[in-house]
Amino acid sequence: MKPETIIAALQNVAAKQNAESEKHITAKLTVFTAARDTHAASMEKLKEIDTSIERCKQERQTALDESAEAEHDWRSRFRTLRGNLTPEMKAEHSKRIASRELADEFTGLIAELETDRSRAMLNACSTGNKFRSAHGEAFTAYAGAEWVKAINAVPVALIRAFLLRIRALEMNGESAPQSVTIGELRDALNRQGSLYHFDMKQEPVLSVTGMQRPQITGVDMELLRSPLKRNMLAKKLAEHDGTKAGA
């Protein structure tokens, strides 16, 4: 078979590989962006619950403070009046009870919100792990495709020079000519690689994935890293829901 025929066949194979790789990468990017958006929504929900809890705690404390102050004032006046309940005293009595009951309502609501927060945190850890996993798969797929593409497109001049260098080393008595040549090639790539700069404006894929693994913040890191702890929390929440439903 003529060399030209072999080269043409290899080029056809490479072209098919490139087309398949592009479809594969597009699919991975779609999964990645969906996972990213889902995690962002999970974090937003968690943030909203945290804000609600903080607001309720402040409202509860205000109600407790008002109740305590009203309690002190009412008792002082009650003793001063020697138990003579005026309409104003009766109204203040109802008001201080209402403040105390309001504080109790906030206490119950905060407990429910804390449960909601645990559920939201569990979900955020799940979406966070899926986000990182999808990023790793998309980045790896793209890097692998670019590597294969570059290997298939190695210049003939480099191949020729590579073989000549090995032959020259052999002729000069080098015991491991191929290893030496590969080492020289590696060193040259490292030198040029240290000077290379990725222009993200020209990188349609990398501009989406970035060059770094996504940092998951704002969640319980132990829960994020431990499947066992997530399973335990999920079981606890399920039991809570079952108890609540049966009440």
C-alpha positions as CSV (number, residue, x, y, z in Angstrom):
1,M,0.0,0.0,0.0
2,K,1.3,3.4,-1.0
3,P,2.3,5.8,1.8
4,E,-0.1,8.4,0.5
5,T,-3.0,5.9,0.8
6,I,-2.0,5.1,4.4
7,I,-1.7,8.8,5.3
8,A,-5.1,9.5,3.7
9,A,-6.7,6.7,5.7
10,L,-5.2,7.9,8.9
11,Q,-6.4,11.4,8.2
12,N,-9.9,10.1,7.6
13,V,-9.8,8.2,10.9
14,A,-8.6,11.3,12.7
15,A,-11.4,13.4,11.2
16,K,-14.0,11.0,12.4
17,Q,-12.4,10.9,15.8
18,N,-12.5,14.7,16.0
19,A,-16.2,14.8,15.0
20,E,-17.1,12.2,17.6
21,S,-15.1,14.1,20.2
22,E,-16.8,17.4,19.5
23,K,-20.2,15.7,20.1
24,H,-19.0,14.1,23.2
25,I,-17.6,17.4,24.6
26,T,-20.8,19.2,23.7
27,A,-22.8,16.7,25.7
28,K,-20.4,16.9,28.7
29,L,-20.6,20.7,28.6
30,T,-24.4,20.6,28.6
31,V,-24.3,18.4,31.7
32,F,-21.7,20.7,33.3
33,T,-23.6,23.9,32.8
34,A,-26.9,22.3,34.0
35,A,-25.1,21.0,37.2
36,R,-23.6,24.4,37.7
37,D,-26.9,26.2,37.5
38,T,-28.6,23.6,39.7
39,H,-26.0,24.0,42.4
40,A,-26.3,27.8,42.2
41,A,-30.1,27.5,42.7
42,S,-29.5,25.2,45.7
43,M,-27.1,27.7,47.3
44,E,-29.6,30.5,46.7
45,K,-32.3,28.5,48.6
46,L,-29.9,27.8,51.4
47,K,-29.0,31.4,51.6
48,E,-32.6,32.4,51.8
49,I,-33.3,30.0,54.6
50,D,-30.2,31.3,56.6
51,T,-31.6,34.9,56.1
52,S,-35.0,33.8,57.4
53,I,-33.5,32.1,60.4
54,E,-31.4,35.1,61.3
55,R,-34.4,37.4,61.0
56,C,-36.6,35.2,63.1
57,K,-33.9,35.0,65.8
58,Q,-33.8,38.8,65.9
59,E,-37.6,39.0,66.1
60,R,-37.8,36.4,68.8
61,Q,-35.2,38.3,70.9
62,T,-37.1,41.5,70.4
63,A,-40.3,39.8,71.6
64,L,-38.5,38.4,74.6
65,D,-37.0,41.7,75.5
66,E,-40.4,43.5,75.2
67,S,-42.0,40.7,77.3
68,A,-39.4,40.9,80.0
69,E,-39.7,44.7,80.2
70,A,-43.5,44.6,80.2
71,E,-43.4,41.9,82.9
72,H,-41.2,43.9,85.2
73,D,-43.3,47.1,84.7
74,W,-46.6,45.3,85.1
75,R,-45.6,43.5,88.3
76,S,-44.2,46.8,89.8
77,R,-47.5,48.6,89.1
78,F,-49.5,45.6,90.2
79,R,-47.9,45.7,93.6
80,T,-48.1,49.4,93.8
81,L,-51.9,49.3,93.1
82,R,-52.2,46.4,95.5
83,G,-53.9,44.2,93.0
84,N,-56.3,46.8,91.7
85,L,-56.6,45.8,88.1
86,T,-57.5,48.8,86.0
87,P,-58.5,48.5,82.3
88,E,-55.1,49.7,81.4
89,M,-53.5,47.1,83.6
90,K,-55.6,44.4,82.0
91,A,-54.7,45.5,78.5
92,E,-51.0,45.5,79.4
93,H,-51.4,42.0,80.9
94,S,-52.7,40.7,77.7
95,K,-50.0,42.5,75.8
96,R,-47.2,40.9,77.8
97,I,-48.7,37.5,77.4
98,A,-49.0,38.1,73.7
99,S,-45.3,39.0,73.5
100,R,-44.3,35.9,75.3
101,E,-46.5,33.7,73.1
102,L,-45.1,35.5,70.0
103,A,-41.6,34.6,71.2
104,D,-42.7,30.9,71.6
105,E,-44.1,31.0,68.0
106,F,-40.7,32.2,66.7
107,T,-39.0,29.5,68.7
108,G,-41.1,26.8,67.0
109,L,-40.7,28.5,63.6
110,I,-36.9,28.6,64.0
111,A,-36.9,24.9,64.8
112,E,-38.8,24.2,61.6
113,L,-36.5,26.4,59.6
114,E,-33.5,24.6,61.0
115,T,-34.9,21.4,59.7
116,D,-35.5,23.1,56.3
117,R,-31.9,24.3,56.4
118,S,-30.6,20.8,57.1
119,R,-32.6,19.5,54.1
120,A,-31.3,22.4,51.9
121,M,-27.7,21.8,53.1
122,L,-28.0,18.1,52.2
123,N,-29.3,19.1,48.7
124,A,-26.5,21.7,48.3
125,C,-23.9,19.1,49.1
126,S,-25.4,16.7,46.6
127,T,-25.6,19.3,43.8
128,G,-22.1,20.6,44.7
129,N,-20.6,17.1,44.3
130,K,-22.4,16.7,41.0
131,F,-21.2,20.1,39.9
132,R,-17.5,19.1,40.6
133,S,-17.9,15.7,39.0
134,A,-19.5,17.2,35.9
135,H,-16.7,19.7,35.7
136,G,-14.0,17.0,35.9
137,E,-15.7,14.9,33.2
138,A,-16.1,17.9,30.8
139,F,-12.5,19.1,31.4
140,T,-11.0,15.7,31.0
141,A,-13.0,15.0,27.9
142,Y,-11.9,18.2,26.3
143,A,-8.2,17.8,27.4
144,G,-8.2,14.3,26.0
145,A,-9.7,15.3,22.7
146,E,-7.2,18.1,22.3
147,W,-4.4,15.7,23.1
148,V,-5.5,13.1,20.5
149,K,-6.0,15.9,17.9
150,A,-2.5,17.2,18.6
151,I,-0.9,13.7,18.4
152,N,-2.6,13.0,15.2
153,A,-1.4,16.3,13.8
154,V,2.3,15.9,14.7
155,P,4.3,17.5,12.0
156,V,6.2,15.2,9.6
157,A,9.3,17.4,10.1
158,L,9.2,16.7,13.9
159,I,8.9,12.9,13.2
160,R,11.7,13.0,10.7
161,A,14.0,15.0,13.1
162,F,13.1,12.7,16.0
163,L,14.2,9.6,14.0
164,L,17.3,11.3,12.8
165,R,18.3,12.3,16.3
166,I,17.8,8.7,17.6
167,R,20.0,7.4,14.7
168,A,22.7,10.0,15.3
169,L,22.8,9.0,19.0
170,E,23.0,5.4,18.1
171,M,25.9,6.0,15.7
172,N,27.7,7.9,18.5
173,G,27.4,5.0,20.9
174,E,24.5,6.2,23.1
175,S,23.1,3.2,25.0
176,A,19.5,4.6,25.2
177,P,19.1,6.9,22.2
178,Q,15.3,6.9,22.3
179,S,15.1,7.7,26.0
180,V,17.6,10.6,25.5
181,T,15.6,11.9,22.5
182,I,12.3,11.7,24.4
183,G,13.9,13.5,27.3
184,E,15.1,16.3,25.1
185,L,11.6,16.6,23.5
186,R,10.0,16.7,27.0
187,D,12.4,19.4,28.1
188,A,11.6,21.5,25.0
189,L,7.9,21.1,25.6
190,N,8.2,22.1,29.3
191,R,10.2,25.2,28.4
192,Q,7.7,26.3,25.8
193,G,4.8,25.3,28.1
194,S,6.0,27.5,30.9
195,L,5.7,30.5,28.5
196,Y,2.3,29.6,27.0
197,H,-0.7,31.7,28.0
198,F,-4.3,30.6,27.5
199,D,-6.3,33.4,26.0
200,M,-9.8,32.7,27.3
201,K,-11.3,35.0,24.6
202,Q,-10.2,32.4,22.1
203,E,-11.2,29.3,24.2
204,P,-14.9,28.6,23.8
205,V,-14.7,25.5,26.0
206,L,-12.2,26.5,28.6
207,S,-14.0,29.9,29.0
208,V,-16.9,27.9,30.3
209,T,-15.2,25.3,32.4
210,G,-12.2,27.3,33.6
211,M,-8.8,25.8,34.3
212,Q,-9.4,25.1,38.0
213,R,-11.6,22.7,39.8
214,P,-14.7,24.5,41.1
215,Q,-14.5,25.6,44.8
216,I,-17.6,24.6,46.7
217,T,-18.1,27.1,49.5
218,G,-20.9,28.0,51.9
219,V,-21.7,24.4,52.8
220,D,-20.8,21.9,55.5
221,M,-17.5,20.6,54.2
222,E,-17.6,17.5,56.3
223,L,-21.0,16.7,55.0
224,L,-19.8,17.4,51.5
225,R,-16.9,15.0,51.8
226,S,-18.7,12.2,53.7
227,P,-21.3,10.0,51.9
228,L,-21.9,8.3,55.3
229,K,-22.8,11.5,57.0
230,R,-25.1,12.5,54.2
231,N,-26.9,9.2,54.4
232,M,-27.2,9.6,58.2
233,L,-28.7,13.1,57.8
234,A,-31.0,11.9,55.0
235,K,-32.3,9.1,57.3
236,K,-32.7,11.6,60.2
237,L,-34.8,13.9,58.0
238,A,-36.9,11.1,56.7
239,E,-37.6,10.0,60.3
240,H,-38.5,13.5,61.2
241,D,-40.9,13.8,58.2
242,G,-42.5,10.4,59.2
243,T,-43.0,11.5,62.8
244,K,-44.5,14.8,61.7
245,A,-46.9,13.1,59.3
246,G,-48.0,10.7,62.0
247,A,-48.6,13.5,64.5
